[in-house]
């Protein structure tokens, strides 16, 4: 997500820069329903996107935001698979096919009962928290 920002900074501040490439080592988190058919991670990402004003503060790639803004899906620009088409810097992508974190937090989670206003340690992962 930040590759274009860093590349732009270098182009503006390092006039002799001839080559810039990036190798992000993480970030392809699944935009996927849980095994129970619920959009838990999507709901959480939409919420945190709005909470952080991510589309307005320049933290996301502007071309991606512009592309998805008309449909209200600019929150998708938090996901690498949606921003990838808007990254112009050459990338060498390194990513695990499935991380253990995604198994618990995306595939098998529930929204905590009071989401987004939890008052304890409710984390939504089945069998953990209160």
C-alpha positions in Angstrom: 0.0 0.0 0.0 2.8 2.4 0.8 5.1 1.6 -2.1 3.8 4.4 -4.3 4.1 6.9 -1.4 7.7 5.9 -0.7 8.6 5.8 -4.4 7.1 9.3 -4.9 9.0 10.6 -1.9 12.3 9.3 -3.4 11.6 10.7 -6.8 11.0 14.1 -5.3 13.9 14.0 -2.8 16.6 12.0 -4.5 17.1 13.5 -7.9 19.7 10.9 -9.0 17.5 7.9 -8.3 17.6 5.7 -11.3 16.0 2.4 -10.0 13.3 1.8 -7.4 11.6 -1.5 -6.8 9.7 -3.0 -3.9 9.4 -6.4 -2.2 6.5 -6.3 0.2 6.7 -9.3 2.6 3.2 -9.3 3.9 -0.2 -7.9 3.1 -2.3 -10.2 0.9 -5.0 -10.8 3.6 -8.1 -12.6 2.4 -11.3 -10.7 1.6 -13.3 -13.8 2.2 -16.4 -15.0 4.0 -15.9 -17.2 7.0 -16.6 -20.9 6.7 -20.0 -20.0 8.1 -20.7 -17.7 5.2 -20.4 -14.5 7.2 -18.5 -11.3 6.0 -16.7 -10.8 9.4 -13.4 -9.6 8.2 -15.0 -7.4 5.6 -17.2 -5.8 8.2 -14.3 -5.2 10.5 -12.2 -3.7 7.6 -15.1 -1.4 6.6 -15.4 -0.2 10.1 -11.7 0.5 10.6 -11.5 2.2 7.2 -14.2 4.7 8.2 -12.8 5.1 11.7 -9.4 6.1 10.3 -10.6 8.3 7.4 -8.2 6.2 5.3 -9.5 7.5 2.0 -9.2 11.1 3.0 -5.8 11.2 4.7 -3.8 10.1 1.7 -2.8 6.8 3.3 -4.3 4.8 0.4 -3.4 4.9 -3.2 -5.4 7.7 -4.7 -6.1 5.9 -8.1 -7.5 2.9 -6.1 -9.7 5.1 -4.0 -11.0 7.0 -7.0 -11.8 3.7 -8.8 -13.9 2.3 -5.9 -15.3 5.5 -4.4 -18.3 5.7 -6.8 -19.6 2.4 -5.5 -18.7 3.0 -1.9 -16.2 0.3 -1.9 -13.1 2.5 -1.3 -12.5 0.4 1.9 -11.3 -2.3 -0.5 -8.1 -0.3 -1.0 -7.0 -1.6 2.3 -6.5 -5.0 0.7 -3.5 -5.7 -1.5 -5.4 -7.7 -4.1 -7.4 -4.6 -4.9 -4.6 -2.0 -4.8 -2.2 -4.2 -6.8 -3.6 -2.9 -10.1 -2.9 0.7 -9.0 0.8 0.1 -8.0 3.1 1.3 -10.8 6.4 0.5 -9.0 7.9 -2.9 -10.0 7.1 -5.4 -7.3 8.4 -8.7 -6.3 5.6 -10.2 -4.2 6.4 -12.5 -1.3 3.4 -14.0 0.4 2.4 -17.2 2.1 -0.5 -19.0 0.6 -2.3 -19.2 3.9 -1.1 -17.7 7.2 -2.3 -19.2 10.5 -3.6 -15.8 11.6 -6.0 -15.9 8.6 -7.4 -19.2 9.6 -8.6 -18.0 13.0 -9.3 -14.3 12.2 -10.9 -14.6 8.7 -12.1 -18.2 8.1 -13.5 -19.1 11.5 -14.3 -15.9 13.4 -17.6 -14.3 14.5 -18.2 -10.6 15.1 -18.2 -10.0 18.8 -21.7 -9.5 20.1 -21.3 -5.8 20.8 -19.2 -5.0 17.7 -17.8 -2.4 17.3 -18.5 -1.4 21.0 -17.0 -4.3 22.9 -16.3 -3.6 26.6 -14.0 -6.6 27.4 -11.6 -8.9 25.6 -14.1 -10.3 23.1 -12.1 -11.1 20.0 -14.6 -13.0 17.8 -12.4 -16.1 17.4 -14.3 -19.2 18.2 -13.1 -20.8 21.4 -11.1 -17.7 22.5 -12.0 -14.6 24.5 -15.2 -14.2 26.5 
